[in-house]
Amino acid sequence: MLTDSDLTTYYYVEACQTLRVAIPHLMRSGAARRGESIRPQLADHLGIPESRVAKYLSDHCVVRWLQMDDDAAHFAHFLIAVLHPTLNE
């Protein structure tokens, strides 16, 4: 789950195998489901140039995760339904 550091704004939720692979993949080539990066979407949502997204993420956002053995995709679907993350819509 990608959120602001205060946990008041939820940007993106996705199930993944490992964070080491998922986070860079999300910023470079994007989510596997949609085949696009969240970088331009986040820039558009925030009203900032795409070149400033990395700085915004490092200054204002955190990645929170829950390690699960089973049903991670179902839990991610639940979180998307409950939290309505901006970039999952």
C-alpha positions in Angstrom: 0.0 0.0 0.0 1.4 3.4 -1.0 0.1 6.2 1.2 1.1 9.6 2.4 3.2 9.5 5.6 0.1 10.5 7.7 -2.0 7.6 6.4 -4.7 10.1 5.3 -4.4 9.6 1.6 -4.2 6.2 -0.1 -2.6 6.2 -3.5 -2.2 2.6 -4.6 -2.7 -1.0 -3.3 -1.4 -4.1 -5.0 -0.6 -7.7 -4.0 3.0 -8.7 -4.9 5.5 -11.6 -4.4 8.3 -9.4 -3.0 8.7 -5.7 -2.2 12.3 -5.7 -3.5 10.9 -6.4 -7.0 7.5 -4.8 -6.7 8.4 -1.2 -5.8 10.9 -0.5 -8.6 8.7 -2.3 -11.0 5.7 -0.1 -10.1 7.7 3.1 -10.7 9.4 2.0 -13.9 7.2 -0.2 -15.9 4.1 -0.1 -13.9 1.5 -2.4 -12.5 1.2 -5.7 -14.2 -2.5 -5.5 -14.4 -2.6 -2.2 -16.4 0.8 -2.2 -18.0 1.6 1.3 -17.0 3.6 3.2 -14.4 1.9 5.0 -11.6 4.4 7.9 -12.0 2.4 9.9 -14.6 -0.9 9.2 -12.8 0.5 10.4 -9.5 2.0 13.5 -11.2 -1.4 14.3 -12.7 -3.2 13.7 -9.4 -0.8 15.9 -7.5 -0.5 18.6 -10.2 3.3 18.4 -10.3 5.7 17.6 -13.2 6.4 13.9 -13.6 10.1 14.6 -12.9 9.2 15.6 -9.3 7.3 12.5 -8.4 10.3 10.6 -7.0 11.1 13.6 -4.7 7.5 13.8 -3.6 7.4 10.1 -2.8 10.6 10.2 -0.8 9.5 13.3 1.1 5.9 12.6 1.7 5.0 8.9 1.2 5.5 5.5 2.7 5.0 2.0 1.6 3.2 -0.2 4.1 2.9 -3.9 3.7 1.5 -7.0 5.3 3.2 -10.3 4.7 0.7 -13.0 4.0 1.1 -16.7 3.1 -2.2 -17.0 1.3 -5.0 -14.8 -0.2 -2.9 -11.6 -0.6 -4.7 -10.8 -3.9 -8.1 -11.1 -2.1 -6.9 -8.9 0.7 -5.6 -6.3 -1.8 -9.0 -6.4 -3.5 -10.7 -5.8 -0.1 -8.4 -2.8 0.7 -9.1 -1.3 -2.7 -12.8 -1.6 -2.0 -12.6 -0.1 1.4 -9.9 2.6 1.1 -10.6 3.7 -2.5 -6.9 4.5 -3.4 -6.7 7.2 -5.9 -4.5 5.4 -8.5 -6.4 2.1 -8.4 -9.5 3.6 -9.9 
